[in-house]
Amino acid sequence: PPPHPPTPPPTSLAVASFEQISLAASQENTGLAVVVVGEAVYSFSRAPGLLQSLILLPPLAAAYFLLFVAGPYYDMPSSDMSQGLLVSSLVSLALMLSYAARLKLPSASPKEYAFGGL
């Protein structure tokens, strides 16, 4: 008998479960909080000073909102997840504005990290 042609791969995509999506969103928020605080601490350490300490405020506020207000998605019902995603989107927008302000205003801290964040 002739050999059977190879079976084509399925064309439908598997849909991730709600638990997988919420865990990924939670990990993204935690990672973003760690990165923005780390960048701010590094930039502050390059040019420490009382006025330079102001660059710590937006990332610390962002980390607070990402970790405590947006909440851990993995234990939220699906109806509450949209509010957390909205909060994390607004925090990202606020961080972009903060980085743009750091690039525009005179500062002794390194500008390349603010540019990378933007």
C-alpha positions in Angstrom: 0.0 0.0 0.0 1.2 3.6 -0.6 2.5 5.5 2.4 0.1 7.9 4.0 0.9 11.6 3.5 2.2 13.3 6.6 -0.5 14.7 8.8 -0.6 18.5 8.6 -0.2 20.4 11.9 -3.4 21.7 13.4 -4.3 25.1 12.2 -6.2 26.2 15.3 -4.3 27.9 18.1 -4.7 26.7 21.6 -6.3 29.3 23.9 -4.4 29.9 27.2 -6.4 29.5 30.4 -7.4 32.5 32.5 -4.9 31.3 35.2 -2.0 31.4 32.7 -3.0 34.9 31.4 -3.3 36.3 34.9 0.0 34.8 36.0 1.7 36.3 33.0 0.2 39.7 33.7 1.2 39.6 37.3 4.8 38.6 36.4 4.9 41.5 33.9 3.9 44.0 36.5 6.3 42.7 39.1 9.2 42.7 36.5 8.3 46.3 35.5 8.3 47.4 39.1 11.7 45.9 39.8 13.2 47.3 36.6 12.0 50.9 37.0 13.0 51.1 40.7 16.4 49.5 39.9 17.0 52.0 37.1 16.1 55.0 39.4 18.3 53.8 42.1 21.2 53.3 39.7 20.7 56.8 38.1 20.5 58.3 41.6 23.7 56.5 42.6 25.5 58.1 39.7 24.7 61.6 40.9 23.4 61.5 44.4 21.9 64.7 45.9 18.8 66.0 47.5 17.4 67.4 44.3 18.4 64.2 42.4 16.3 62.2 44.9 13.2 63.4 43.0 14.0 60.9 40.3 13.1 58.2 42.8 9.5 59.3 43.3 7.9 58.3 40.0 9.4 54.8 40.0 8.5 54.2 43.6 5.0 55.4 43.0 4.8 53.2 39.9 6.0 50.2 41.9 3.4 50.8 44.5 0.6 51.0 42.0 1.8 48.0 40.0 2.3 45.8 43.1 -0.5 46.9 45.4 -3.2 48.7 43.4 -3.2 46.7 40.2 -3.0 43.7 42.4 -1.8 40.2 41.9 -3.9 38.9 39.0 -3.5 35.3 39.8 -6.0 35.4 42.6 -8.5 37.8 41.0 -11.8 36.8 39.3 -11.8 37.6 35.6 -14.2 40.6 36.1 -11.6 42.3 38.3 -8.6 41.8 36.0 -9.6 44.5 33.6 -9.3 47.1 36.4 -5.8 45.9 37.2 -4.8 46.0 33.5 -6.2 49.6 33.3 -4.1 50.6 36.3 -0.9 49.0 34.9 -1.5 50.7 31.5 -2.0 54.1 33.2 1.2 53.5 35.2 3.1 52.8 32.1 1.9 56.0 30.5 2.9 58.0 33.6 6.3 56.4 33.5 6.8 57.4 29.9 5.9 61.0 30.8 8.3 60.8 33.7 11.1 59.6 31.4 10.3 62.3 28.9 10.5 64.9 31.6 13.9 63.5 32.8 15.2 63.8 29.3 14.0 67.4 28.8 15.0 68.8 32.2 18.6 69.5 33.2 19.9 66.7 35.4 23.2 65.3 36.6 21.9 61.7 36.3 22.6 59.6 33.2 20.1 60.4 30.4 20.7 57.1 28.4 18.7 55.1 30.9 15.7 57.4 30.9 15.9 57.3 27.1 15.9 53.5 27.2 12.9 53.6 29.5 11.0 55.9 27.1 
